Amino acid sequence: MSRKDASHEYVWDLFVRIFHWSLVVAFSVAFYTHASEWDRDIHVRAGYVAGALLLARIVWGLMKTGYASFDSFPLNPVLAAKHMCYVLHGNAKRYIGHNPAGSLVIYAMLAFGCTAVVSGWLVFNEGWLIDQPELLQTLHQYSTWGWLVLVVIHVTGVVTESVLHKDNLIRAMITGCKRVSTKAEKQAPQKIPLS
């Protein structure tokens, strides 16, 4: 599928796709090796890679235009809640970029990811200037598990949206292209049944 195919729109640039799948690998490796003293160096390096990726994505989101820009998916919890109501009632609007609920999860994953990386760095470096090893360990543990919960929510949302809108979002994160909305999808009213 080419970028100029009329039935598809180029949404996710190469940087976003490489970032996404690299973070999947870095997070998976770090999480898998978290309890092993033998794999401590692998865990730490995977954490550093995740941290570098998160920092690069934040910079990219502030500098970039289009769907990679943070401006294209503002943090709006009220719209996210409304969108979830529409999803539960089976009449959610289709978005080319992130939907409001997805945006909320993306920002939460960035926050939990950064917290996990920074707290992990502090734990590994024996607190650096913070002499609270138990607090740092607890913060690292809870932020990492919270990040995992958000990843599960993200994947659930991707699968749900893929089924609901008949649009393979996993393929879109590989190719960068998503199906263009039909006229009916663009004009469909969003109503929450009262019963």
C-alpha positions as CSV (number, residue, x, y, z in Angstrom):
1,M,0.0,0.0,0.0
2,S,1.6,3.3,-1.1
3,R,1.3,6.6,0.7
4,K,-0.6,8.0,-2.2
5,D,-3.4,5.3,-2.2
6,A,-6.7,7.1,-2.3
7,S,-8.4,4.6,0.1
8,H,-5.7,5.2,2.8
9,E,-4.2,8.1,4.5
10,Y,-0.6,8.4,5.8
11,V,-0.9,8.9,9.5
12,W,2.1,7.6,11.5
13,D,5.5,8.8,10.3
14,L,8.5,6.5,10.3
15,F,9.9,7.9,13.6
16,V,6.6,7.2,15.4
17,R,6.4,3.7,14.1
18,I,10.1,2.9,15.0
19,F,9.6,4.6,18.4
20,H,6.5,2.5,19.1
21,W,7.9,-0.9,18.2
22,S,11.3,-0.1,19.8
23,L,9.5,0.9,23.1
24,V,7.5,-2.4,22.9
25,V,10.7,-4.3,22.8
26,A,12.5,-2.2,25.4
27,F,9.6,-2.3,27.9
28,S,9.2,-6.1,27.3
29,V,12.8,-6.8,27.9
30,A,13.0,-4.6,31.0
31,F,9.9,-6.1,32.5
32,Y,10.9,-9.7,31.7
33,T,14.3,-9.2,33.4
34,H,13.2,-7.1,36.4
35,A,13.4,-9.8,39.0
36,S,16.6,-11.4,38.0
37,E,20.0,-10.4,39.5
38,W,21.7,-12.3,36.6
39,D,19.9,-10.1,34.1
40,R,20.3,-6.8,36.0
41,D,22.6,-5.2,33.3
42,I,20.1,-6.2,30.6
43,H,17.2,-4.7,32.7
44,V,19.1,-1.5,33.2
45,R,20.1,-1.1,29.5
46,A,16.5,-1.8,28.4
47,G,15.4,0.9,30.9
48,Y,17.9,3.4,29.5
49,V,16.7,2.6,25.9
50,A,13.1,3.1,27.0
51,G,14.1,6.4,28.7
52,A,15.8,7.6,25.5
53,L,12.8,6.6,23.4
54,L,10.4,8.4,25.7
55,L,12.5,11.6,25.7
56,A,12.8,11.4,21.9
57,R,9.0,11.0,21.5
58,I,8.3,13.9,23.8
59,V,10.6,16.1,21.8
60,W,9.1,14.8,18.5
61,G,5.6,15.5,19.8
62,L,6.4,19.0,20.7
63,M,8.3,19.8,17.4
64,K,6.3,17.7,14.8
65,T,3.1,18.6,13.0
66,G,0.4,16.3,11.9
67,Y,-0.8,13.3,13.8
68,A,2.6,12.9,15.7
69,S,2.1,16.3,17.3
70,F,0.7,16.5,20.8
71,D,-1.5,19.3,19.4
72,S,-3.3,16.7,17.3
73,F,-4.5,14.7,20.4
74,P,-5.0,17.1,23.3
75,L,-5.4,15.8,26.8
76,N,-9.1,16.1,27.5
77,P,-10.6,13.7,30.2
78,V,-14.2,14.9,29.6
79,L,-14.0,14.0,25.9
80,A,-12.3,10.7,26.8
81,A,-15.2,9.8,29.1
82,K,-17.8,10.8,26.4
83,H,-15.9,8.7,23.8
84,M,-15.9,5.7,26.1
85,C,-19.7,6.0,26.5
86,Y,-20.0,6.1,22.7
87,V,-17.7,3.0,22.4
88,L,-19.8,1.1,25.0
89,H,-23.0,2.0,23.1
90,G,-21.4,1.0,19.8
91,N,-21.6,4.3,18.0
92,A,-18.2,5.9,18.6
93,K,-16.8,8.3,16.1
94,R,-13.9,7.0,14.1
95,Y,-10.7,9.1,14.4
96,I,-7.8,9.0,11.9
97,G,-5.3,9.9,14.7
98,H,-5.8,9.1,18.4
99,N,-9.3,9.2,19.8
100,P,-9.8,11.2,23.1
101,A,-9.7,8.0,25.2
102,G,-6.5,6.9,23.4
103,S,-5.0,10.3,24.0
104,L,-5.6,10.0,27.7
105,V,-3.9,6.6,27.8
106,I,-1.0,7.8,25.7
107,Y,-0.3,10.7,28.1
108,A,-0.6,8.4,31.1
109,M,1.8,5.9,29.5
110,L,4.3,8.7,28.9
111,A,4.0,9.9,32.5
112,F,4.2,6.4,34.0
113,G,7.0,5.5,31.6
114,C,9.1,8.5,32.6
115,T,8.4,7.9,36.3
116,A,9.5,4.3,35.9
117,V,12.7,5.2,34.1
118,V,13.7,8.0,36.4
119,S,12.9,6.0,39.6
120,G,14.7,3.0,38.1
121,W,17.8,5.1,37.4
122,L,17.7,6.5,41.0
123,V,17.4,2.9,42.4
124,F,20.2,1.7,40.3
125,N,22.4,4.6,41.3
126,E,21.5,4.2,45.0
127,G,19.3,7.2,45.2
128,W,22.0,9.7,43.9
129,L,20.9,12.7,46.0
130,I,17.8,11.1,47.5
131,D,18.4,8.9,50.6
132,Q,15.1,7.0,50.5
133,P,15.8,3.6,48.9
134,E,12.5,2.0,50.0
135,L,10.5,4.9,48.6
136,L,12.4,4.9,45.3
137,Q,12.0,1.1,45.0
138,T,8.3,1.3,45.7
139,L,7.9,4.2,43.3
140,H,9.7,2.2,40.6
141,Q,7.7,-0.9,41.2
142,Y,4.3,0.8,41.2
143,S,5.0,3.1,38.2
144,T,6.2,0.0,36.2
145,W,3.2,-2.1,37.1
146,G,1.0,1.0,36.4
147,W,2.7,1.3,33.0
148,L,1.9,-2.4,32.3
149,V,-1.8,-1.9,33.2
150,L,-1.9,1.1,30.8
151,V,-0.2,-1.0,28.0
152,V,-3.0,-3.6,28.5
153,I,-5.6,-0.9,28.3
154,H,-3.9,0.5,25.2
155,V,-3.9,-2.9,23.5
156,T,-7.5,-3.5,24.5
157,G,-8.4,-0.1,23.0
158,V,-6.6,-0.9,19.8
159,V,-8.3,-4.2,19.3
160,T,-11.7,-2.7,20.3
161,E,-11.3,0.2,17.8
162,S,-10.1,-2.2,15.1
163,V,-13.2,-4.3,15.4
164,L,-15.6,-1.5,16.0
165,H,-14.4,0.5,12.9
166,K,-13.2,-2.5,10.8
167,D,-9.7,-0.9,10.7
168,N,-6.6,-2.8,11.4
169,L,-4.7,-0.4,13.7
170,I,-1.8,-2.8,14.3
171,R,-1.2,-2.8,10.5
172,A,-1.5,0.9,10.5
173,M,1.3,1.2,13.1
174,I,3.5,-1.0,10.8
175,T,2.7,0.7,7.4
176,G,1.9,4.2,8.7
177,C,-1.4,4.2,6.7
178,K,-5.0,4.0,7.9
179,R,-8.2,3.6,5.9
180,V,-9.9,6.9,5.0
181,S,-13.2,7.4,6.7
182,T,-16.3,6.8,4.5
183,K,-18.9,9.5,4.0
184,A,-21.3,7.7,6.3
185,E,-18.6,7.5,9.1
186,K,-17.9,11.2,8.8
187,Q,-21.6,12.1,9.0
188,A,-22.7,9.6,11.6
189,P,-24.2,11.3,14.6
190,Q,-23.0,10.3,18.1
191,K,-25.8,9.7,20.5
192,I,-25.9,8.0,23.8
193,P,-29.1,6.0,24.3
194,L,-31.0,7.1,27.4
195,S,-32.2,3.6,28.2
